[in-house]
Amino acid sequence: MPEHDAEDSACERELIMLGEGETGPAPSPPPVETAARKPLRGSVLSAFGYRDFSIIWSGALLSNIGTWIHMSALFWYVKEITGSDTWVGLVTVANFVPVFFLVLFAGSMADVLNRKLLIIFTQAVMMLSALALGVFTSFGASNLAVIMVITTVMGIAFTFNFPAWRAIITDLVEPGDILNAVALDAAEFNVARFIGPWLGGMIVSALSVSAAFYINAGSFLTIIGALILVRTKTPRGPAPPHGTLRHVHEIIVYVRKNHWALNVLVVLSVASIFGLPFIVLLPGMAKDVLGSDARGYGLLLGFVGLGAAASAPFVTWLNRRFKESEIIKISALISGLFLVGFSLSRLFWLSLLLSAGLGSTFLMLSAAVNTVLQARVERNMRGRIMSMYILVFQGLMPVGGIVMGTLADRYSAPSVLLAGGLVCAAMSVALIAFPSFLRDVVTR
């Protein structure tokens, strides 16, 4: 379950630029094996010219399909046994709350330990957790307490997996193809997000919830096997000379001193609280507003992934022509408008189209943010800068999810989504009105 939450853009740019701060000029990254490289440079598929990237991309695709089968089944199961959007939000919190407390330390580990071995270990923990949830559900022993505990364990493993995953992607390709690799990695995740929920709805309807959990457990073997086949060296980084806490503190100081990094994370935080948690309300929208079932919910969630996956090459095209700051402004505005439209829709086919639009625009937003952060720091800081990105992107989203779920139970899901869409649109209008806020949010 490598979360790639959704993400990133552009190829054919030299990347290693460093923002103002105390870290000095970025060194050249270590050489990457190129013997198996194919002549794809300059295309939107250039990263596939690297053997190891292609292998890990394929394994991650199958693993993430399993992950989304698991998540869609879990959300539907919790909604069924509780009838509450609040509990769906709480399960999301259990999965992502470890991000709040541990992700900065996970980023430090990603910069110090062998990233490949760290990812294999955390994937194994998530595999065993999914298997355990399947067993409990099969024997009728899966209550809310069991779900929350196992989901929290998976969340902890995911927290230590994600910064290492985001950082290892840039190890597998040469500098000129890093952004393309990040964009294709995002496309892989979102293809899985399209296929997985649809399959999840079919599996829950035709078989059982526990079958979805077993399938997810088996899918982890594909990414573990792919990582074992990777030849690119992912050496340990230098041990932090002043301890882990000081190592973590360095990235906090860096973000505070470099206003371009702080400002772009502020923008992402608004989207993570008021926009992205719309996913938590999809079961309620499918069941209570659109009158659909598990298959309909799976389609709604799947179309979010379809829109994001389809837009990944478009992000690469956009990034060649526009500054990242402009992409952020426009994608925030359009995502807000799509969210308003989704809240007002009572037609299932229209809601599907709007779901795809939401997936596309939120990918563009997160892609541009991720691109700037990865492009402007050196290799031995990428794990930690990604931990800051994850803290905002994955850490704040469940907070927004529980708030939106609680408000939806008190008022209604459409009214809460309408308010969230208006906030995102208002933020983009403010960014357009005050262009200096994101002036330096570029990789050039």
N, C-alpha and C positions, 0 to 999 in steps of 0.2 A: 504494500500500500504506500508506495512513495507518493507523498502528496506534492503536488506540483501545483497545489493549488492552483492554477490557472494562468498560462503565463507566457511568453515573452517574445521578443521581436528581433528582427533585422539581421542581415548577414552582410559580409564584405566590409566591415569597418574595423580598423585597428582600435583596440579597446582600452589598453591599460593606461587610463588617465586617472589621476588622483586629484580629488578636491583639495581645497586649502585645509591645512591642519598640520599636526606635528609629525605625521608619519613619513613625510618626504616622498620622493618620486618612487613610483612602483617599479619593482624589478621585473625582468622578463619572466614569463612562466616557464616551468620546466618543459623540455621537449616532449612531444607526443609522438608515439609510433605512427608512421605514415606509410609503412610498407603495403598495407592492404587498402590504401586510399584509392578511390575511383575519381575520375575526372569530372566532378560535379561542382567545382568551385564556380561561384557566381549565380547558381540557381537557388531556388527556395528550398532545395533538398540537399544542399552541399554537405551538411553534417553527416548524411548517410554515406558519404565517401569514406568514413572511418569505421573500420571493422567493429571496434569495441562499442562505439556509440550505437551502431545498428543492432548489435546483439542485446545491449542493455535496454534499448528502446522497445524491442520486440518482447522481451521478458516482462518489462514494466507494463506494457499494454495488456497482456493476459492477466497479470496480477491485479491491475487496477480495475479490469472488468469484474474480477471476483470481489474486489473491495466495494464497488458500487452495487453489485448484487446484494452484498451483505448489508450495506447502509440503507438501501431502499426497502429491503425486507424488514430491517430493524425498526425504521421509522413507522412503517405501516403496522407492524406488530404492536408497537407501543401505543399508537393511536387506537388500535382495535381493543386492547385490553384496558385502556384508561379512558378513552373518549375525550382526551384532553390535549390541546395544543401546547399547554404549559409543560406537560411531561415530555412531549417530543422535544421541546426546547431544552429541558433538563438533561435529556440523554445526549444532546449535542454538547451541552456544557461539560458533561462527564468525559466526553471524548476529547475536548479541546482545552479544558481548564488547566491541565498540566503545562500547556504552552505558557501560561502566565508565569508560573513559578520556576520552570525548568529550562525554557528554551534558550535563554542567554548562556546558561552553563552548557547546554547541548551545542551551541555555536562554538564555544571555546573548545569543546572536545573535538568538533569537526575540524578545527584548525590545528589540533595537536596530535590526534590519533590517526591511524591508517583509516581513511574514509571508507574504503571497500569493506574491511573487516567490521567496522562499526555498523554499516548498513546491513550486512549479512546477519549479525547478531540481533539487531532490532527487528528485522523481518521475521526471524525465527520466533521471537517472542510474540509478535502479532499473529503468526500462524497458529501457535499453540492456544492463544486466547480465543481465536475464532473457532477452533476445534472444540474447546471447552464449552463455549456458548451453544454450539450445535448439540453436544451431548446433553447438557442441562435441559435444552428445549425438547429434545427427543423423549426424555423421560418425564416431562411435565414438571420439572423442578425449576423452570426459568421464570422467576418473578422479578419485580422491579429492582429488588436489592441485588440479585445476581446480575441482572443486566447492567446496573450502574457500576458494580465492582469490576466486571470484566471489561466493560467499555472504558473505564478509567485506566486499567492496566494497558489496554491497547493504545490509549491516548498518551500514556507515558512513553511507551516504545516509539510511537509515531513522533513524539516531540524530539527524541534523540536521533531519529532517522532523518527527519526532514532537512535540517541544515546541512548534514553530510551529503544527502542526496543532491540538493541544489548545488552544492560546491563541487561534487564529483563530476557533474555534467560538463563543467568548464575544463576539467582535467582531460577529457577524452578527445578534444579537438584543438586545433591550432587557434591562435588569437583571432584571426580574421573570420573564423566560423563560430565563435562562441555564441553570438546573439542568435544565429540561425539554429544552433543546437538547443538553446533555451526555448526558442519558438516551437521547434518540432517536439521537444519534450512536453510543452504545454498542449500541443495538438494531440499527442498520444493520450495524455490524461483526459482530455475532453472527448476524444473518440470513445474512450472507456466509459466516460460519464454518460454518453449517449446510449451505448450498447448495454451497459451493466444494469441501469434501472429498468429498461425494457425487459431484459431477461429476468431481472429480479421479480417484476410483476408476474411474468409468465410462470416462473418457478413457484412462487407463493400460491398462485391460483391452481396450478396443475399438481404440485407436490406438497411442499410444506415450507414453513419458515426455517426449520432446522436444516432442510436440504440446502437452502441458500447459504447458511453458515458453513456447512461442510464444503461446499463448492469454493467458497472464499478461502478456507484453510488450505485446500489443495492448490489453489492458484498461487500461493506464496512460493511454491517450489519452482515456478518458472523464473521469478526474479532472482531467487537465491542461486539457481543454476546458471543464469546469465552472468551474475556477478563472479561466480567461480571461473567462468570462461574468459573474463576480461583480462587482457595482458598489460594494459597501460599501468604504469607504476603510479601508485597513490601513496607516496611516502608519508611518514609521520612528519608533522611540523615541529619546529623547535619548542621545547618545553618553556612555558611562561616563566621568566626569570624571577618574578615576584609573586607567584602563586596564581591560582585560578580566579580568585576574586578580583585581583588587579587586572588580570587578562580580560575579564568581563567588563571591568570598569573602563578599560581603554576604548571599547567600542561606544560606550555611552558618552564618553568625553568627545570622541570623534564626531558623533552625530550632533551633539550640542554645539560644537564649534563650527561645523560645516552646515550652514543654513540651508543649502540646497537639499541635503539629506533630511534634515529635520522637517522642512516644509513639505517635501513629497510624502513623508510618512504621516504627516498631519492630514493631508488630503486622503490618503489611503485609509486612515482611521475613520474618517467620516463615512466613507463608502462601506467600510466593514461593519459599522454599527447600524447604519440606517438603510443600506441597500442590499448587500450580499445576504443578510439573514432571511431574505424572502424565501430561500429554499426551505427553511423550517416551516413555513406556512403552506407549502405546496400540498401536503396531505389534507389539511383543512380546506384549502381551495378546491381540491379535486373532489373531496367527499361532500362537503357542506354547501359549496357554492355552485360547482359545475355538475353535481350529481353523478360523479363517476366512481369507479372502483379502483382496486389495486393496479389494474392494467392501465387505467387512465392516468393515475398518479405516476406510474412508471414512465409513461409517455411524456408527461409534463417535465419530469426531472431529466429524462433522456434528451428532450429537445433543448434544454439548457446546455447540455454537453455538446449536442450537434452544432448549435450556433457558435459555441466557443471553438470547436475543432475546425469548422469551416472558415472561421475568420483568422486562424493562425497564419496562413500564408499572406492574407491581406494585411496583417500587422507588419509583416516583413516588408511588403511593398510600401506601406505608409511610412515606415521608419526610414526609408531611403529618401523620402520627399518632404517630410515634416519633422520638426523638432518634437522630442518626446513631451515637452511641456504642452504643445498644442494638442497632441493626441490625448493627453490626460484631460484637458479642459472639455474637448468635444465629446469624448466617450462618457465623461461624468454627466454631461447634459443629456445626451441621448439615452443613457441608461435610466436616468430619472424620469424621462418622458415615457419610456417603455414600461417602467414600473407603475406609473400612473395609469397607463392604458391597461395593463394587466389587472390592476385592482378594479377597474370598471368593467372589464369584459365578463360576459355571461355566456359566451359562445365557446365551445371547447376548441374548435379549429383555430379561432382567433387567439385563444390563450396559448395554444401550441406555438403559433408564430411569434407571439410576444415573448414566450419563454426562450425561444431561439435567439431573439434579439437581445434579451437580457444576458444570456450566456456570451454572446458576441461582444457586447459593449463592456461588460465587466472584465472579460479577458483582455481587451485592449487597454483598459485602465491599469490592471495589475501588471500586464506585460510591459508597459512603458515604465512603470515604477521599478519593476525588477531589473529591467534593462539598465537604467541609470545606476542603480545601486551596484550591480555586478561589474559594470564597465569601469567604474571610477575608483575601485579599490584593488589592492594587490592580492595575490593568491592567499597569503597567510592571514588575510583578514576577511576573506569571502564567507567563511563559515559563520563568523560573528555578525557580519552585516546582514547575512541571510537570516540569522536568528532575530535581528531587529525587525526585518520584514515580516517574518512569521509571527512574531509577537503581536504586531499590528494587524496583519491580515487574518491569521487563524486564531489569535488570542482574543481580539475584540469582537469577532463575528459571533461567537456563542453568547457573549454578553448581550449583543443586539438581539440574538435569537430568543433568549429567555425573556427579555423585555417585550419583544414583539409578540411572542407566544402568549404571555400573560395579558397584554392589552387586547389580543385577539379573542381570548376567552371572555374578557369583560365587555368588549365592544363587538368587533367583528374583524375577520382577517382582511376583507377588502379595505376597510377604513384605515387599518394600520399600514397596509401596503401603500395606500394613497399618500399618507403622511410621509412615509419613508421616501417615496419617489419625489415628493415636493422638496424635501431636504436636499437630496442629491442634486436636483436641478438648480436649487438656490445656491448651492455651493459652487457649481460650475459658473453660474452667472457672476458670482463674486470673484472667481478666478479670472474671468474675462475682463471684469471691470478693473481689477487690480493686477495687471500682468507682471509686475515686479515680484510678486510672491513666488512665481515659478520660473522667473527669468533664467536662472542658472541650472534648471533641471533639464540638462541635456548631456549627451555623451560626447558631443563634439568638443 
